[in-house]
Amino acid sequence: MDDEPRLVPAAPPVPVRERVVYVGCEGESTEPDYLRYLNGRFGNGENGNPPFRIIPVDEKDGLTPERVVARVSAKAGGDEAWALFDRDRHTRIHQAVADAAASGVELCFSHPSFDLWLLLHFQSFGGEQSGSSENLKRKLRKADTAFERFDRRDDKSVMGARAAALQGRVGTAIGHARGLLAQCEHGAGKAGQATIVTPRRPEGAVVAPSPKSPERWAARSGHAPSCPVLNRDPSTDVWRLLVSLGITQDDWK
C-alpha cells in the first residue's frame, strides 16, 4: 500500500479584473491625452499598482463643467465616474459641484486649470491666479523643452515627448499638489483628510457613494467643507485620482 502523501494540485490564481473608471473631460485634447498616458504607463498593473482602464468621456470643442458631470454620469451608468474640469472663467462651477454631489460623480477640480497639474511635475507653484492660466503656462514652457510650444497654435496635446517628460515625476507632482492643499488660506485643508476611492468588491468595481451636500462632496478633496471651491486658488485634485488608482510613484525605467 502506498503511504506516500498525495499531492494536491495548487489552485489556479484568481484573475485580477481591471478597474474601469470613466473620467469626464472639459478639454478635448490635454486631459484625454493625459488619461491615455496613464493607461499606457500604469494601466496593466505591472509596476505595482492594481490594473485599471480609464475611459475618457470628452467631446470635440470641449464641454462646460456642468456638461462634463452630465456626460460622464450618463456614460458610466452607475460605474465609477470622475469629472475633470477647471475654474478658468466658468460661472456655474457651483452648479457642476452640486450635480456631481447628487449623482455621486467624484470631483477632479483644478484652479485655475489642468495645466497646473502638468507644471507640478516639474516645480512647486503658488499665488492666486484669479482664473487665469497664463502665468503657469509661461512657467510650464520653461520647465522642459518638450513643453516650449505648449498652447501655441492650439497645440495642448500631451503625447510623445511631452508624455515622456512627465515620466518619473508623478511622486513630485503629488507632493506639490498636496502641499498646495495644506497651504490653502480659506480653511483647514489637509491631504490626509482627502477621500481616496478604492474598490470595495473583489471584481474591482466601486460602490457608488451616497449623495452628500455639495460642500461635503467638495471636501472629499481634503479641503475643509467651509472652504469655497472658487477660493481654492491655486489647487488641483488630480492627485487624488492617481492615488485612488494606486499610482504614487513611477521611478522605474
Order of alpha helices (4+ residues) and beta strands (2+ residues): beta-alpha-beta-alpha-beta-alpha-beta-alpha-alpha-alpha-alpha-alpha-beta-alpha
